[in-house]
Amino acid sequence: MSQLNTDGALKAPKPDFSPEVMERLFYWTRDYVSSLVAHTPAPDSASLSDIATVPVLGAFVSFKKNGRLRSCMGYMLDGVELSTALESAAVSAATSDPRFPPISSSEFYDLDLEVWTLGSMREIEERGFARRDAIKIGRDGIQIQGRGRRGLLLPSVALEMNWDVDHFLEGVCDKAGLARGSWADEDVRLFAFEGVSFKRSFVWNVSRNPELATLIEKRQRDVIESSGKDKRDVARPTFSLSSSLFQWQAPKDIGRSSGSRDYSQTVRTPAVAGMFYPGTAAEQAALLDQFDLVNGSESGVSNETLDVSAALVPHAGWIYSGRLAAKTLSQIKEPETIVVLAPKHRREGANFSVMPYGYWDYNAGRVPNDLDFCEELVKSVPCFQKDAAAHRTEHSIEVQIPLIARYFPKAKVVGLLIGVSTKNELTQIAEQFANCLTLWERRGHKKPLLLISSDMNHYATDTTTRVLDKKATDALESTLPEMLYDVVKRNAISMCGVLPAFLALSALKIRGEYNTAVKVGYATSGDASGDLERVVGYAGYLFK
């Protein structure tokens, strides 16, 4: 998380912390994370004594597992007290990195923990390519800001990747979702900052406190056993979320576009099964049965299905948003084809990526792609490309596949990832997309269901998130796609799928099919976790 206001005066110098002080911060962070995982009282910041209130630019907490990134999150607000920044970074890294599942106790022996304190941020005043001369590898981290996007890389990244300045600058553009080379543009601001860090194996904590591992396991069993006794826990899983991501090896051509290669007989294998949703057929069925049981018991829920043009469903881990996604999809009449429009969270692959594989595998079966509609898409919309690289590790469509298989067993699924774009560009694409849908129907096919995969606001308090998300859902209910786009941008609502939503709803508006928005439900991650300090919002909508 980054909350740095770069428009005001920057006061916090580079932290002048000795290795001994950084070691203290490391151990405090380690104990704090252990407490989060074990559900035991966290160490008080008073134990940091005199350094707790030192003003800093921010703090970052990073985990690596067997040498590979496991989680890295931070908190930045110039002049923030060290204890506040460090506590916020620790919570985020342990529980809320959107790229990974939460840290579990089973991983402790494989983890390295690194703690960063930051300061001395300065805006680089040089223009154009002269900016590269202001960056010193090994000393500086960099932050880029512009066009509604922001990205940050710590000072260690360039050293770990063996990058020169040019590669470092391109890397921060990638991180922000900006085109490479944007760092030299006049409308993009570039900042450098410094920091100090301390890194050590996390396992020391368990070896020094041998009872901790037993305590953690017991507390986790207690949480599982109490599931169902409280309505807030009804959607908690009984399956492990320990990460298999790090045993998965990306294909060597992961950064390359599919080009002319024929993927029609190949299968897109699961990347987040066992993390975002259960990894086996039995576990998936059990949790979906539980969702249906709870949803069916709610008053006002009809057993009749509706003929709709589009729907909005969340794509977080099923323990947080799966029940709302299931509730939304279960109310829709089965279509022949579903086009899932989702945000592109990772930098690999084409900016507008159509999934080229013949099938989606979800560990409990396979769902066919509609390859004919894919061909129609890439012919009708020039910027759309059939691309495998963008889809290999993306979760925003994959988490919907088992749900689609459950409620629409005969449907084919087209996956469309939307990367960085402007409102004007998306407006033009929406016209082309609307024409594509019209031509498809004229050729005798039924209209596809457009499924928008998106979470709502990220990582504010439950109260703030509900206020911000109400602005966005009011805009959805206005049936004016531009209002949704403008409201989200104006209020800095971190709705990750606002671009797919704007594209899909704009195309439907052109076709006269976005006249009503029916709210199925709203929730936050706090409803499942009980943590109301840092939540993600989820909405379910049907559009007719």
N, C-alpha and C positions, 0 to 999 in steps of 0.2 A: 504494500500500500504506500502511496506517495501523496502527501498532503502539503508539499512544499509550495509556498507562494513566492514565485520568482519575480513578482512585480515590486516587492518592497525591498527595503535595505536588508542585506544579509549580514548577520552579526556574529554567528558562531564561528570561532576559529577552528583550525584543525585540533582535535583533542590531543592534549599533551599528556597522554597516559603512558606510564611505564609498563614494561612487560608484566610486572607484578600486579598492577592495577587491572590490566586486561585479563590476567588469569583469574582475578576475583570475579570479574564480569562474566567470564566463561562459566565458572562454577555456579554462579547464581543463576544464569540462564539454563544451564544443564538441570539444576534442581527444579527450576520453574517448569520446564518442559516435562520432566518426570512426574511432577505433581498433576499437570494437565492430563497426562495419559492415565495416571493411576486414580484420578478423581479424588485426590487428597488435597488438603489445604496448601496453597502455594506459599513460598517463602516471601516474607514481607520485604518491601524495598528498603525498609529501615536498616536491614542488614548490610546494605551498601554504604551506610553511614554518610561520610562527607561527600562522596562522589555522586550520590543519588540525584542531587539537585543541580549538578553541573549542566549548563546549557550547551546543547549540541545541535548540529544540523539534523541528525537522525541516527538510526541504528538499523542494522540488517542482521538477520540470523539465517545461516545457510547450513543445510545438511547434505552430505554426500553419502551414498551407499555403495560400497565396493568401488569407490572411485568415480561414480557417476552421480550427477545431480539428483537429489531426492526432494529437495524443497529449498526455496530461498525467497524470503519476504522481508519487507522493511517498513519502517515508519519514518517519514521525514516532515519536519515542520521547524523552520529555522528558529532556534532559541528554545526548543522544547527541552524539558528536563530529561536527563539521561535515563532515569528509572522508567519514565513514561514511554519513551521511545523503545527501550529495550523490552519492556513487558509487552507492548503492542506487537513488536516484531516477533517475539517468541511465540505468542498466541497464533499469529498469522502463519508462521512457518510450520508450526506443529499441527495446525488444524485446518487451515483455510487456503493453502496454495491451490488455485483452481486447476493447476496442471497435474496434481497428484492427490491421492487419497491421504487422509490424516496419518500422522506418524503412529505406529503401534509398538507395543513393548517388545514384540517378537523381533523387531528390527534393531534393537539397541546395540547388540554386539557387532553389527555390520556398519554402524553409522559413525561418521566424523562430523563434528560440530564446529562451525566457525562463527565467531561473533565479531561484528564490525561496528565501530563508532565513527561517525562522519562529521566533517566540518569544512570550513574554508571554501565554500562554493563561490565561484565567480562567473559572471557571464563573459563569454569570449567575444570581445569587441571587434576583432578582425572580421573582415568580410570575405566571402567566397572561399577559394581554396587556401587563402592565407590562414584560415582557421586551424588547419592541421599543424601549423608551426607552434601553436599555443598549447598543444597537448604533449605531455611527457609520459611515455609508457613507464609503468611501474609506480609513478607518483599519483597520477590523476585517474579518477573515475569520470565518466561523462554522462550528462543528461541532455536529451534533445526534446524540444517542445515546439509544436506547430501543427496547424491544420486539424486542431481538435485531438491531437494525439501526443503521447509522452512516453519516453523510454529511458531507462537508466541501466548502465553497466558499472559494476564495482571496479576499483583499480586492479584487482587481481585477475580479472577476466582476460585482459590482453596478455598477461604473462602466462596464464594457464593454457591459452589457445595459441601461444607463440605468434601473436599478431603484431604487425607494425601499425603505425597510426592510421593509415588508410583503411586497413581491415577493421580496426577498432571502431572507426567512424561508420563504416558500412554496417558493422554489427549492431550498433545502437540504433541505426535506421531500421534494421530488421526487427529489433526488439519493440520499437514503437509502431511498427506496421506502416512505416513510411517508405517511399521508393528509395532505393540506394542512390546516393549522391545528393539527397535532400539536405544533408548537413551543410552544404555550401550555399543553399538558397537564402535569399533575403528575407523571406517570410517565415523562416525557421530559426528559432533561437537555440543556441548551444551553450552549455554550462560545463565547467570543470570543477571537481571537488577533490578533497583528499580524505584519507581515513587511516585508522590503525585497526589491526585485527589480531585475534588469537584463535588458534585452531588446535584441536586435540581429539582423540578418539572419545566417543560418547560412553563407551563401555566401562570406563573408570567408575562412573556413577554406580553401576550395578555391582561391580566388584568390591567397592568400598562399603556399599550398603546391601549385603546379600539378601536381606529380607525384602528389599524393594521389589524384585521380580515377582516374588510370591504374592506380595500385597497387590501389585498391579493385576496379576492374573485373577486373584480373588475378586477384586473390584469389578473387573470386566465381566466375570461370570455373574456377579450380582446384578449388573446392568441388564444382561441378557435374560436372566431368570425373572427379573421384574417386568420384562416386556409384556404388555397386554394387561397388566394390573392397573395401569394408568392410561387414559385415552391418549395422552401426549406421547406414549411410548408404543402405540399400537403398530406403527409402521417400522419399528426398529428391526433390523435383520437378525437372523441367527446364523449367518454365514460370515466367513472371514473376509475382511477387506485388506488383508496383507497383500502387498503389491507384488504382482507377477510381472509388472512392467519392466523390471530391470533384468529379467531373464529373457525378455523379448529382444531380438536383434533386428534392427531396421535393415531392409534390403539395401544393397549397395547403391542402387540408383534412386534413393529416396528423394533427392533434390531435383530430379529430372522430370520433365513433363512426359506424359505417355506417348506423345507424338502419334505415329501411325500404328503402333503396336496393337495387335488384336487381343483384347482382354475378355472377349465375349464368353469364353469357356472357363475363365478363372474365377476364383473366389476371394472376396475381400475378407480376410481373417480377422477375428476380434482383437482389438488392442486394449480394451478396458474391461473385459469380462472378468468378474471376480473382484473388481474394484468399484466401478460405478454401479454395477448391477451383479446379481449372483452369477457364478461361473458355471453352474451345471443346470441341466434341464429340470431336475427335481427341485432344486433351490429356487429357480425362476418361477416354476409353477406354484410352489408353496407361497411365495411372497405375493404373486399376482392374485392367488386365491384370497389371501389376507386382504389385499387392497379391495377386491370386489366385495368381500364380506362387509368391510367397514363402509365402503361407498354405498352399498345397497341398503345399509341400515340408516343412512341419513335421510331426513325428511325432505320431501320435494324432489327427490331423484326419480325420474321416469325411466321405465324399462323400454320405452319407444326410442328408436333411433331416428336421427334427423338427416335430411339431405342438405348438406352445407357445402359452401365453396372453399372454405379454408378454416383452419384452426390454429391456435397458438398453444403450445405446450412447453413446459420447462425441460431442461436437459441435464440437471444436476444428478448426483448419486441418488439412486432410488430411495434410500432411507430418508432423504429429505424431500424430494419432489415427485417420486414415482407414483404415489397414490393420486396426486392431482392430475398427473399426465394420464394415468389409467382412467380416472373419472371422466376426463375430457374426451378421450378417444372412444370410450365405451358408449357415448351418446351419439356417435356418427354412423350413418348408414354406410355399409361397405362399398368403397369405390373399386374400379378396376385398377387404377394407377394412382399412386401417391407420390407427389413431388415434395421432398423434404428440403426446405430452404433453411440453411443454418449458417451461423458465423464461422469463419475460418480462424481458429485460435492459434494455429501454428504457421510458421513462415514457409514450410516446404510447399512446393507445387505452385500451380497457376492461381492467379488472383480470383478468377471465377471458374470453379472446378466442378465439372460434371463427372460423377463416379462411373468409370468405364467397365468395372468388373461385371461378370455375368450374374453373380450371386452375392448376397450378404450372409455371412455365417455368424451365428450368435451363440455357438456352443450347444444349442439345443435343437438346431435345425438350420435350414437355409431359406432365405427369401429371395425370389428372383428380381433382378433389375429389369426395367422396361427399356430394352436396348433400342427399340424403334423410336420411343419418345426421346431418348437421349440423342439420337441422330437428328430428330426434328429440332431439338433445342440448339444444337451446335450449328445447324444450318440457318436457323431463324435469328439467332442472337450471336453476332460475330465475336463478341468478347468471351463467350462461353467456350471452354476447352474441355475435352475429355482428358482427364488427368488422374493418374493413380496416386502420385506422390502426396498430394494434398489430403487424400482420404485415409492413408494407411494408419495414422495414429490419432486422427481427429475423433473426439468423443461425442460431439454435438448431434451427430446423426446416429451413430452406433447405439446410443442408449435408447433410441426410439424403436429400433428394429425388433427386439423381443416383444415390445408392447404392440407393435403393428401386427406381428405374427399372431398374437393372442386375439386381437379384436378384428382383424381383417385377414383371415388365413388365405384368401384367394388373391389378394392384391399384390401387384408388383410395385417396387419402390425405386424411385429415381432420387439420387442424392446430389444436391447442388450447394456448394460452399461459396459464400460471399465474402470476399476480402475487402481491402481498403477501397473506398469509392466516395464520390461526392454526390450531393443531392441531384445536381443537374445530370450527372452521368447516369445515375440510377433511374431518373425520370425517363431518359431516352431508352434505357434497357427495358423499362417496364412496358413501353409501347411495343417494342419488339417481342417481348415475352407474351403480351396480350394477343398479338397477332399469331404467335405460335400456337397458343391455346385455341384460338378460333379456327385455324387451319386444321388442327388435330380433330376437332369436332366435325368439321366439314367432310373429313375423310371417313366418317362413320364411327369414330371412337367416342366413348363417353368422356366427359370432361374429367380431368384428374383432380383429386383433392390436393390443395396446397397446404402443407403442414409446416408452419413456422416454428422452428425450434429455438427457444430463447429463454434465458433467465431474465429477471428484472434487475433492480438495483443491487449492487454488491458491497458488502463489508461496511455498512454503517450500522448504527444501533437499530433495534427493531422498530422503535418509534419513528426515527428519521426515515428508515426504509419504507415504512408504510405511507408516510406523507409523500415522499417522492414518487413511489409507485402509483399512488392515487392520481397524481398529475398525468402519468403516462397512460393509465387505464382509462381515465376520463377522455384523453385524446383518442384512444382506440374506439371508445364508444361514440365519439363524434362522427365516425366514419369518414374522416378527412385524413388521408395518409400524411400530407404535409404537416398537419398539426402535430401528429405523433413525432415526426422527425424533429420539428422545431422545438417542441416541449422538452424532448429528451436532451437535445443539444444545449438549449438555453439553461436548463436546470442541472446540467452535468449529471444526469441520471445514467448510471453505468449499466444500461440494458444492453447486453452483449449482442443480441440479435435485432437491434433496431434497423440495421440496413436490410437484412432479409425480410423483416416485417414491412418496411417501407416499399421494397420492391414488389413483394407479393400483393400487398393491399393496393398499391398503385395500379398494378395490372388488372386486378379485379374491379377496381373503380372504373377503369376504362371500359371494361366489359359489362358494367352495370350490375356487378355481383357483390358489391360491398355496401349494403344498405342498412345492415343491422349487425351489431356486435352483442352476442349473448355471453354474459359472464358465467362461467362454470364454477370458478372458485379462485381463491387467493390464499397464499400461505407464505411463511418465511421459514428458513432453516431452523430458526429458534423454536418453532412449534414442535419439531422433532427432537432437537438437541437440548432444549432448555436454556441455551446460551443466547441471551438477548443483546449482548454487547456488539457482536459482529455477525450480521446475518446476511443472507441472500434472499431476495424476494422471488416468488413464483406466481404466475398467473395462468389460468386456463380460460380460453375464449373460443367461441364458435362464430364464424362470420357467414352471413347469408346475403 
